[in-house]
Amino acid sequence: MPLRLCVALLLTFCLLPALPARADQSWRISGFPGGPAAQLALDPGTGTLTLAADRRGAQVLEPSPVGIVTERADLSQGLRFLHRRDRVVAEHYTATVGKRLKRSALMREATFAFENAAGARLDLVVRLARDGVAYRYRWPDDHGPVLRETSAFTLRQDAAAWLARHRRDYENPFVQYTALSAPAADFMVPALFETGGGYVLISESALDGGYSGPRLAHEEGTGTYRLRLWDEQVQAAGESPWRVLVIGDLATVTESTLVDDLAPGSRVRDTSWIRPGQVLWTWLAGGREAGQSLEIQKGYVDYAAARGWPYVAVDAGWYFLRDQWDVTDPDWPTTSWMPQLVEYGRGKGVEILVWVHFRDLDTPEERALWLPTLNRWGVRGVKIDFMDAESQERLRWYDEILPATAASRLLVNFHGSTVPKGIHRTWPHVMTMEGVHGGEKRTLTTAHVTTLPFTRNVIGSMDYTPMAFHRPSRPTSDAHELGLAVTYESGLQNLAGTVESYRARPEAERFLEQVPTAWDETRLLSGRPADHVVLARRSGDRWFVGAGVSGAARTLDVPLSMLHGRWLVEVVRDGTDGLVRESHVIDGRGGDRLQVPVTAEGGFAAIACRWHATITTCDR
């Protein structure tokens, strides 16, 4: 639907007089044809609130409790309705990473004011977008620390569910259950469910040090998942983060930017220095020995330069004492070889990113030493590791490190971290975050690998670290692994293979020289969590496609309706003797489809460019 028409429809809703509440005190929020709607209800007997969501006449979220309890006010029951205010939220912004760089966010907002018997006020702010529903709490008076939320999400019991057990660094695999059959345990946010009305991804936006991180506690024998906070007491200044329900068909959920759309605008005024790109990551390629060797790192710079990759990331060890692994050299600012590597890389057109342990940046004094020093050397970014918490205290640390790294013009990759919850919009120099059971793990399955595009990667850039071709524990075929360079979005795509493993796969080398990490458009072409995924992303006038399956060999039959006219599509797939490249001329709008045979646990990677009589390749 054109943006102008959407705005007109929403303004029509907002100009209508507020309807009086019915006896059962319920209110409906809707406004996008074919999109979701929300139903808020106040029980007149108990004064408790529930929120439900539906889409195209089918229930997506059953009536689910909402409310908050503070030290001096119970704002979850005994509530009385005061009034409702409506407005339209229309915002445009430019991202540095993600599914598309140019964003338009159009939402209808309804604020419902309530009070309890003691006169304590609670505002429930509900936003409706074409791809979801979100709500947050506001309370104008100081009622002491937040003790808990009564927020919960009740799904139909037979709803398919893809969930990951809660872990402080978000590094557990996603496993398929039903909403009922999942164990009574804590699960991570995001969580994906398939209901009669489509899919719903439960997530969060605008989390910072003003609040505490969440998890979902499944109540045994039900389809209800209650929200639990990390801290027993939260020193909140009158507002919670957004509780987000991304709702729609699988393509709508996968392509959604709702988590970013709800977040505060950018706090970095000048973003001209922020540049995403491919990274030769040297930990799985060389480990401790590589991290402590200038000569080995120079070799990595040479290889990255030959591929046209803009970055090399030096991981753990570069500032440790050689004879005491994991102990910081107290003289590192004056004895480190890092300035030499930066200078060497500059001569080759390759910039350097460095790993730093959280413990070396957890005080103002340490940050005042480390960050300006790295900036002075010419280091382009930091990979900060081992925060391992979503407590309010740790989130306040994020609030301090984010402006400090921006001031020193350092790109950021967080590992051992939380996951993106709107951080890319507010702090656009955050290029990626781990928070994933990724390529470093030895217990990967293709069921998990093909679930990530529909769960963890929906909410923001994901540093999975693909391309570890040399790892015997890797479950994917070579072509499936290569496709992850497109399937997984990450502003810094940390490529984890050895130089030798790339050279042994020249078609992979060739593809990785072409694929970017910033996108103008993203389309889900085909997929189902834990079964298969085919994702297309556009950069300029070329489309890149990544595909992978879990399980048996099959032929993937892929619609390419986004291709208007005739296009050359170059496909890299698994052959009997390694990766092979094949060329097809296709008219997507003419009904042509791409059919690619894939091996068990296999996949493919492809590039599409406009065809003309003299073109022979999409490479540039």
Secondary structure as UniProt FT lines:
FT   HELIX           3..15
FT   TURN            23..24
FT   STRAND          26..29
FT   TURN            33..34
FT   STRAND          36..42
FT   TURN            44..46
FT   STRAND          49..55
FT   TURN            56..57
FT   STRAND          58..66
FT   STRAND          68..70
FT   STRAND          74..75
FT   STRAND          80..94
FT   STRAND          102..115
FT   TURN            117..118
FT   STRAND          121..129
FT   TURN            130..131
FT   STRAND          132..138
FT   STRAND          146..149
FT   STRAND          152..154
FT   TURN            157..158
FT   STRAND          160..163
FT   TURN            168..169
FT   STRAND          175..178
FT   TURN            179..181
FT   STRAND          186..187
FT   STRAND          191..195
FT   TURN            196..197
FT   STRAND          198..205
FT   TURN            209..210
FT   STRAND          214..218
FT   TURN            220..221
FT   STRAND          224..229
FT   STRAND          242..248
FT   HELIX           250..255
FT   HELIX           258..261
FT   TURN            272..273
FT   STRAND          277..281
FT   HELIX           283..291
FT   HELIX           294..307
FT   STRAND          311..314
FT   TURN            316..319
FT   STRAND          320..321
FT   TURN            322..323
FT   STRAND          324..328
FT   TURN            330..331
FT   HELIX           332..335
FT   HELIX           338..348
FT   STRAND          351..357
FT   HELIX           358..360
FT   HELIX           364..377
FT   STRAND          381..385
FT   HELIX           392..407
FT   TURN            408..409
FT   STRAND          411..414
FT   HELIX           423..426
FT   TURN            428..429
FT   STRAND          430..433
FT   TURN            439..440
FT   HELIX           446..449
FT   TURN            450..451
FT   HELIX           452..454
FT   HELIX           456..458
FT   TURN            469..470
FT   TURN            472..473
FT   HELIX           478..487
FT   STRAND          492..495
FT   HELIX           499..503
FT   HELIX           506..514
FT   STRAND          521..528
FT   TURN            529..531
FT   STRAND          532..539
FT   TURN            540..541
FT   STRAND          542..549
FT   STRAND          554..559
FT   TURN            561..562
FT   STRAND          566..575
FT   TURN            576..577
FT   STRAND          578..587
FT   TURN            588..591
FT   STRAND          593..598
FT   TURN            600..601
FT   STRAND          603..610
FT   TURN            613..614
//
